[in-house]
Amino acid sequence: MWGGEEGSVRGLDNATKTTLSAEFSGQRVTVERKVARGGQGELYLAKVGGQSCAVKWYYPRTVAADPSLRDRLRRARDQGVPGARSLDPLVRARSQRFLWPIDLVVSDRRPELFGYYMPWREDRFVDFRDVLIGKEQPSYRAVVTAALEMAEAYNELHAAGFCYKDISPGNVSLDPTSGEIRICDNDNVDVNGRDGAIGGTPGYMAPEIYHDLLVRGQAQPNSDTDRWSLAVLLFKLLVRDHPLEGAREDQMLPPDEYDLYGPDACFIWDENDSSNRPTPRQANALRLWPALPRFIRNLFTQCFTEGIRNPRRRVLERSWIKAFVRMRDSIAPCLACGTENFFDSDTEMQTPCWSCGAARSAPLMLNIPNTRSCVAMATDNALHAHHVDPTANGDFSKLVARVVALDADRLGLHNVGDQPWHLSFDGRERSAPPNSVTVVRPKLQISFGEVRALVQ
């Protein structure tokens, strides 16, 4: 194992204050303690230049089985984090979601072994797998925010000409309060479409990956297979069941991965094939799928029906981004039990509350045609720059207004921006300066500069 004084590296089990060298910069990286052990290597807390970082050190078997690993890491280091060099400050801010390889680290005594160091993940982030099994229970607002941030992050990755290859719960973490995400294990990332040792995680691999592994023993992940894996992860996050695991799985003894997830897979909610419907064992799918807005269900249905055999029919990240922005705006509590529900502005008849089963009526909605936005008037919902400015595409950095509770029966819209609004109601007009609160009521018209909105 690692000897702290000798610095010989075969593993890092007993490493304390052992020093590694950064390959490109020559900086000294001091290993402090082991944090986790994984399939490829071990993760350590370390220090470089007085700052905390994480070191992933590979097992010898990982290095032997993946000849392109060192080159991938060098390419990632040299290319830099997707979006980090953008002139757009929003894109640069989003690049922090990747715990990207900063540099390779090597041992003076064992140069054939190596690892890399990356930013340290803050303690406020938790493993996605803990969310999926219910150990962590973030709000649905945080869950939808995490889904939105994942779509944005992988969109930047693909725009840079890369694919991730192994999108799965083990590679993403989130802040259960805010929904912010961090993406780790970016040593998987490679040039889009390049062959390699990484095929993906079972259950999340695209159908054609299963086929390629069976027929030629090698996979060729690309942005299309990433989009499949992302859709599966998003489905698991929102529905808490797998989109392909239904009645067919119960009929297989033992279950066969190729038949379940390969080219002949069947979506559990396929409108033209009911052979793989959820069974009572998939209770979450039975309860939560009907609760999703129709525009979200339509995207999942497209991906998991047409997208099984036609990768070009899988949902693009930009479509997910627009859908999740709209979905987050649709959140409002059930009046009977207080549970978060989604209110589809395109549907007059709302489904019963997914938690208590009470009938629901739509809340007041702020309709903003200029930006194609419709925001439920519910406590903690908010307006950002993109809601009131058609040119501020996806800008969540500037808060414009927040919905607040005035009393048990009334809501207000708090102007937290720096510009006054023009209000019109029942033939009367007035101004709403910054920091004022406007009572929300039907037929209230609000002008945010040139952008007009109506409460309905």
N, C-alpha and C positions, 0 to 999 in steps of 0.2 A: 504494500500500500504506500501512500505518500509518507515519506519521512520529512518532517518539518525542517530538520537541519540539513539533510542531504539534498532535499529537493528532487529526489528521484520519483518519477511519475508512472505509476501503473494504474492507479485509481486515486481517489481523493478522500478515502474514508477517514484517515487520521490527520488530514491537512489542517494545520493551524499556523497562521502567519507565514505560510509558504509563499514564495514570490515567483511569479511568472513574468515573461516578457511579452509585451505587445509587438506583434510582428512588424507592422509598418511604422508606428510612431516610436518604438523603442521604450515606451513607458513601462514602469514596473507596476505590476498588478498583484496586490497582496491578498491572498485568500484567507478568510476569517473563519467561516463555518459552513458546513453542509446544510442545505435547505430541503432538498428533495432528490429522489432518485427516479429516473424514467427509463424508457425502453432504449434510448440512444446514449444516455450518459447521466451525469449527475449535475445538479445545480448548486452553486455556492454563492454566499454573500462575500463580496470582496470590496477592496478600496483601491482607487486609482486617483492620484493627485488629491488625496484627502476626501474624495467623494465616493459615496456608496455606489456599487454597480453589482451586476450579477455575472457570474462566470458559468458557462455550460462547458463541461469537460467530457469528451467522448470516451466511451469504452473502446479498447483496441478492436473488438469485433465490429463496432460501428464503422471505424475508419477503414477496416479491411473490406467491409461489404459495400461501401459507398465511395468508389474511387473519385467521383466528381465533387465530393463534399468540400474539400479545401478550396477548389476553384470557385464553387458557388459562393462560399463565404467571402472570398476575395472580391468577387464580382459585386456582391451586395454591399460590401464595405466601400468599394470604389464608386459605385453608382449612387449610394446614399439613400436615405429614406424617401420613398415615393412622396412627392409633393413638397419636400423640405426646401427645395430651391425655387419654388414657385414665386412669382411676383404677387400673387394673391395671398394676403395675410390669412384668410380663412383656410386656404389649402395648406399653408405652412402649419397652422395650428393643428389641423387634423393629422398631420404627419406624426405627432406625438403619440398617436394611438398604437404605432408599431414599436415594439421593443427590439429595435433593429440592431444587427451586429455592428459594433463600433470598430472592432479589430480582432484579428486572431490572437490567441495567446499560446505560447509554446514554453516548453521546459528546456533548460540548457542541457539536461542529462538525457532526455528522451525525445529527441527532435521528431521522431516518427509519430508521436502522439501530439494532440493539440485540442484546443477548444476555442471559444470566443467570449468576449465580454460585451455586455449590452446594458442599457439603463436598468436600474433597479425598479421593480414593480412596487408601488406604494402599498402599505398594509390595508388601505381601504378597499382594495380590489379583492374579489373572491372568485373562485373557480366556477366556470359556467356549469360544470357537472353538478356542483352543489345546488345550483338553481333548478336544474332539471329533475333532481331527485327530491326537491322540496326542503333540503337542509337550509337553504337561504330562500327567503320569500320577498323579493322586491315588489314594489307596486307595479301595476301594469303600465303606468306612465314610464317608470324606469326601464321596464322590459322593452317597450316600443322605442324608447330612446336608444337603447342598446342595439336593437335591430336596425334602426336608422344609421347609427354610427358604423355598424359593420358594413352596411351597403356602401356608405361613403368611403370607408377605408379600402375595401376591395376594388372599388371603382378607380381609386387613385393607383392602386397596384397594377391593375390591368392597363390603365392608360399609360403607365411607364414601360409597358412591354413585357411584364412579368406575369407568371401565374404562381399561386400559392402551393398548389398540389395536395394539400392535406387540411382543408377547412373542416374542423370538428370541434366538439366542446372542449377537448383537452388543450386547445391552442388559443382560447379566448378567455378573458376574465372581465368582470364588470364591477363597477361600484354600485351596490344594491340601492343606494340612496338616490344617486343622480342618473344612473344608467350609462355613465361613461365607460368606455371599453379600453382594454389593452390587448394587443395581439402579440403572442410570443412565438417561439420556435420558427423564426423567420429564416432559419438555415434550410428550410424546405424550399424556399422561393428560388425559382429558376426562370430562365428565358422561356417565354410562352411556347409550348409545344415540344420542348426538348425531352428526349428520353432520359430516364434516370432510375435510381433505385427506389424513389418514393412513388407509391401508387395511391396511397390514401388510407383512411381508416375504414374498416368494414362497417357497412351500414350507411356510410356517407359518400362512398365512391360512386361515380356515375355508372350507369349501366354498361357503357362501352368499355369502361376500365375493367369490369368483371370479364367481359368478353375477351379483351386483349390479353389479360392475364391467363385465361384458360387456353386460348388458341396459340399465342406466341410467347407466353411467359414473361412479357414485358409490357409495361403501360406507358402511355404518352399523355400525361395530364396537360391540360391547357385551360384557357380562360372559360371555355364552355363546360368543362368538367368541374371547374371551380364554381360555376354558377349553379350547377346541380347540387354540389355539396353545401353551398350557401343556402339554397332553398330548403334543403333537408334540415339544416341547423335552425333556420328561421321557423320552420314548421314545428320542430321540437320545442323551441322556445315559447311559441305562442299557444300551441295545442297540447304540448307535453306528452305526445305520442309520436310514433314514427309514421310517416305518410304511406309506407308500403307494408306495414305489419298489421294484418287483419286476419280474416277467417282462413286465408291460405296458410298462414304460419301454423295455425292450430291443426291443419290437415297434414302437415309434413312431420313425419317421425323418422329421423330427426329433421329439424328445419334445414333447408338447403339454401345457402347464401345466394348462389347463382340464380336459383328460381325466384327467390324473394326480391333480389335487388338488381338482377341482370336485365337484359333486353326484353324479357317477357314479363317484367314486373307489372303490377296493377295498383293504381292509386286506390286507397281505401274509400275515397269519395268520388270515384270515377262515375260520371253521370250516365255512361253507356255500358258499364260493366259492374254489376253488383256482387261479383263472386268473391271480393276481398273486403267486404264491409267490416267495420270494427265490431268486435265481439264485446261482451261485458268486461272482458279483461282490458280492453282499451276504453275505459270509462271516461278518461279525459277527452279523448277524441269525440265521443258521443255527446259530451256536455259542452265543450268549448268551441268546436267547429261551427255550430250554428250561431254562436255569439259573435263571431268575427264579422266585420263589415263585408258586404258582398264584393266590393272592389278588391279586398285582400283575398277572399276565397277564389275569385276569378283568376288572380295571378298564380296562386298555388295550383289550381286545376290545370291551367295552361302548362305549367312546368311539368307536372307529374302525369300528364296524359300525352299531349303532343310531344312534350320535351323528352319523353323516355327514348324514343327512336329518332327524334330530330333535334339534335343539340341546338340548332339555330332558333328553335322555338322556346328555349329557356329564357327566363325573365332577366333582362338586363338590369344592372345595378341602378341605373338612372330611374327605371320604372319603380323599383323597390323604394328608392329615396322619396319620390313623389308620393307613393302610397303610404309610407310610414309617417311623413309629415302630416298628411291628411288624417291618418288614423289617430295620431296623438292629439290632434285638434278635436277629435270626436269623443274623447273620454268625458264621461259624466257619471256621478254616482247613482245607484238605484235608490229611489226615495224610500223604499221599504227597509232595506238592510244596509245601505251605504256602500255596497261593493262597486268597484269600478266596472263600468260597462262601456261599450262602444255604440254610438248612435250614428247610423248611416243616413246622411242627409239626402241620399237618393231614394230612400225607402220610407214610405208613409207608415206602414205597419212594422213596429219594432218587435224583435223577438223578446220573450220573457227574460227576466234577469237570470243569468247563467248560474248564479249562486243560490238564490232563494226561490226562483220561479215566479216572482210577482210580475204582473203585467206592467209594462213601461210605456210612458208617453215621452216623446222627444222633448228635450229641454229647449229653451230659447237658444237660437243660433244666430251668430253674427255673420251675415253673408257679405263677402267682399268680392264682387265680380271681377274687378280689375286684376286681382292677383289669383283668381280662382280658388279662394279660400273660404272655408266655412267652419267657424270655431264655436264649439259648444260653450254656452255661458254657464260654467261650473267652476267652483272655487279651485284656485291654483292653475287653471288654464291661463294662457298668456298669449299676447301678440308680440311678435318679433319683427325685425326690419322687413323680412321677406313677405309678411302679411300685408304691409301697407306701402310697399315700394316694389313695383314690378321689376325694377332693375337689381334688387337685392336678392338674387337667387340663392336660396338656402342659407341666408345669413341669420344665424341664431345668436350672434355675438351681441346684438343690440336689442335690449328689452324695451318695448314701447308701452305696453299696458299689461295689467294683471287683473284677473277677475277675483274679487274679494267678497266675503259675506258681510252684509251690513246688519242683518238680523236673521231670524229663522226663516223669513219668507222673502227676503230681498237680497239681490246681488248688486254689486257695483263694479264699474270698470275704472280702475285706478290709472291715471295718466302718469306713468313713471318715466316718460321720455322728456325731451327738451323742447318740444313744439306744442303749441295749443291746438285743440281740435275745435271744429265748428259743429255744433249740435242743432238738430231740427226735430221738434216733436210737437204734434197737435197744433201746428201753425205758429209755434213760437220758436225763436232762434236765440242761441247764446253761445258763448265761448267756454271751453273747458281748458284752463291753463294747466301747465305742468304741476303735478302733485295733487290735482283735484280728483274727486271721485264722482262719477256719473252713475245715477241709478239706471239699471238695465231694465228696459220695458219694451213690449212689442211695438213695432213701427218707429222706434227711435232711429234717426239717421245720424251718422257720424261721418264727418269729412276729415280725413287725415291728409291735409294738403289737397292734392288733386284726386286722391283715392277716396271713394265713397263707400260706406258700409251701411247695412240695414239690419236691425234686430227683427227676427221673424219667429 
